[in-house]
Amino acid sequence: MIEVRNLYKSFDAKEVLHDISFCFEDGKTNLIIGQSGSGKTVLMKNLVGLLEPSAGEVLYDGRDFVGMTKREKVMLRREMGMIFQSAALFDSLSVLENVMFPLDMFSQMTLRERRARAMECLERVNLHGAENKYPAEISGGMQKRVAIARAIVLNPKYLFCDEPNSGLDPKTSLVIDELLSGITHDMNTTTIINTHDMNSVMGIGENILFIYKGRKEWTGTSHEVISSNNKRLNDLVFASDLFKKVKEVELEEEQNENADMR
């Protein structure tokens, strides 16, 4: 579990995050949502140590990340996996070599063991047979799956995903969501996903933090989004006619169920 307590972040005189407190839970897909400029990316950067909070705490299973020494932070980062908005693969390395890279850097495995582990992760994301290809030879969706395989190759306790569906078509986005959800539950990771994708919110949002202008505006699950009366949340999630219709249908079904019970 990762917990933030009374987190503030300012750049000079501009306050970007104001008094954020939230628990990102183990074995769940934890989503950070909000409009562009709301502070989502700044929050994630504070979580992984790319930025230092102006005030407040970031606790990894009770361990104070902000107060750690540089060496302690480096050790903790070995428990993290990261999926970037762009797949951020090495163009000069094959798919297999990209996935092996963290093992080459941080593990004591033999070459045979590293290859076997990388292939296991490629199997997990349904990329068996693509290991000898290079990033330029595969689609954007496949590149994201390679990035997921690389992120989980060290069996991370904490998995961070920055806009993992960015630039992908809806069908491929669904595949990525299902992979991330499956990995989260199978590995019992604390998965944190920074996203604009409302399909992801409704499909895999088990623990959602909605930030509005740097402040915690709402928290809940995808099911609770449907029944929420928070106008700012509704304006964000149900901006399209499709999602408005989904909410109307869900609420009508809920009202019918309540009437039947009476």
N, C-alpha and C positions, 0 to 999 in steps of 0.2 A: 504494500500500500504506500502511496505517496500522498502526503498531506501538506497543504499550504495553509499557513496561519497568518492572517492580517498582513498580507503581502502588498507592498507598495513599490512602484517603480516610477521614477521621474527622470527626464532628460533635461538638465538645466532647470528652468522654472516650469516646464511642462509636465504635468502628472499624467501618466499613461495608464497605470493600474492603481486602483484605490481600494485598499482594505479587502483583498480577495482571500477568502477562506473556503477550502473545499478538500474533500477526500477522493482521490482516484483509487478505485478499489481493485484488488487482485481478482484475476479470472473474469474480468468484465471489460467490455469495450467502453472506455470513458471518452466522451466526445466534448471538445471545446468548440462552441459555435458562436457566431456573432457577425455583424456586418464588417466590411472592410474598414480597417482603422479602429476597430473596437478594442484591440489589445491582445488578441488571441496569440499571435506569433510572439509578441513580447513575453507573454506568460510562459509559453513553451520554452523560449530561450532562457528564462529564469529557472525553469525546472531542470534543464540539462546543464546549466552552468555557463552558457554562452554570454549571459548577462548576470550582473549581481543586483539583487533586490536593494532598493533604497531603504527598506525596512521590512521586517517580517521573517518568517521561517519557512524553509522547505525541508520536510522530513521524509527520508526514505526508510520505511519500517522503523521509525523512531530515531533514525540517525540524522543529525543536523548537517545538511549538505552545505549550507552557507558558512557554517563555522569550521568546516574541515580544512586541513592543510592541503596544499597543492598535491602532495603525494596521495593523500587519502581520497581526494576527488578523482585522481587518475585511476585508482583501484576501483572506485565505485562505478566509474564509466565503463569498466569492463563488464559490468552487469547490465549495461544498456544496449539496446539495438535501436537503430535510427533509419527511418525511411524518409528520404527527402522529396520535396515537391517535384523536382526533376529526379529521375532515377539515380543520377550521379554515378553512373558506371564508368569504369576506366575503358576508354575506347580501344586502347592497345592490348587489352587483356581479353581472353575468351570468356564466355559465360561461366565456365567452370572456374577459371582463374579469378574472376571477380568474386565469386562466392567463397573461394578459398582464402581470399586476401586477409580477412580478420584472423583466420586460423594461422596463416603464415606470420602475422604480426604478434599474436598474443598467446598462442597455444604451444604446448610442448609435444604435440603429436608428431608421429613420423609422416613422411610424405604420403604413404599409402593410407594412413588413417585420416589425413586431411582430405584426400581425394574422396574417400568413402563417405566422410561426414558431409562434404559439399554435395555429393551426388544424392545423398539421403534428403538434403534440404531441397534440391531441385525436384526430386520426386514429390516432395510435399506440396510444391506449388505447380505440379503437373507440367514440368519442363524436361522430362526425360527425353533425350535425343537432341536437345539443343545445346548441350554442354560445350561443343567445339565451335559453335558459332560466335561471332563478335557482335557487340551491341548494334552496330550499323546494319547488321543483317537480320535483325528481328524487329517486331512491331513495338509500338509504345507500351501496349499492354503487357507484352512479354518482358520488356525491360523492367516494368514495375514489379513483375513477379520475380525476376532475378534479384531486384533490390530487396524484396521481402525475404528471399532465400538467404541472401547475404546478411540481412539484419538478424535472422534467427539462428545463424550457424553456430554461434557461441552460447546457445541456450540462454538468452537474456531473461532476467527477471522483470525488466521494464522495457517496453517497446514503444517508441515515439514515432508517430506518423504525421508528417506535415503535408496536408492536402494530397493524400495518396491517389485520389481520383482525378487530379488536375489534368486536363487535356485528353481525358479518355471518354469514349462513347458510353452511353448508359449501360449497354450489355457488358462491356468490359469492366466498368465500374462495379457492377453487381458481382462479378467474379472476384474482384479485389476485395470487396466487402466480405464476401463469404470466406475467402482465405484468411483475412485478418480475424474474423470472428472465430473461425475454427481453430486457428493457432492460439488465440487468446484462451479459449476454453481447454484445449488439449494440453497446453504448456502451463496453464494457470499464471499467465503473465499479467502484469499491470499495463494494459495497453491504453495509450493516450493518443487520440486522433484529433488533429486540428483540421476542420473541414468547413467548406461552403456547400457541400453536397447534401441537399435535403433528403434525397433518397437514402443516403447513409444514416441520417438522423432517424428516419422512420424505420429503416430496416435493421440496424444493428446498435441503435443508441440505448445502451443499458444503463448508463449513468452520464447524464448530460449537464454540462455547465454552460449557461448562456450568459455571455458578457455583453453589456451595453455601455459604450463610452467608458470603458475601463473599470466598470463596477459589476459585481455579481448581480444579475437581474433575476435569474430563475434557475432552479435545478430540478431534475426529475428524470423520468424514463421516456422512451418513445411513446409508450402507451399514455403516459400522463400529458404528453404534448397535445394529444387529441382533445383532452378535456380541459386544457388550460384556458383561463380567462385573461392571461397576460397579453395585452394588446401588442406590445413590442415583439414578443415571441411569435404571436400569430402573424404579424406583418412580415416577419422574417421567413418562417417556415411555410406559411400558406400564401405566399405571394402569387403562385401560379393558380390558374383555375382548376388544374388537376388536383392539387393538394387541398384546395378549398372544398372540392367535391368529396375527397376522401374524409375530411373532417365532418362534413355534413352527414355522410353515410354512417360513420362510426358513432356519432352522437345520436342519430336516429335509432340505430340498433341498440345502443345502451339504454335509451329511453323506453324502447319496447320491452327490453329485458326487465327493467325496473317495474314496468306496468304489469308484466306477467307475474312477477313475484308478489305483487300486491293482490 
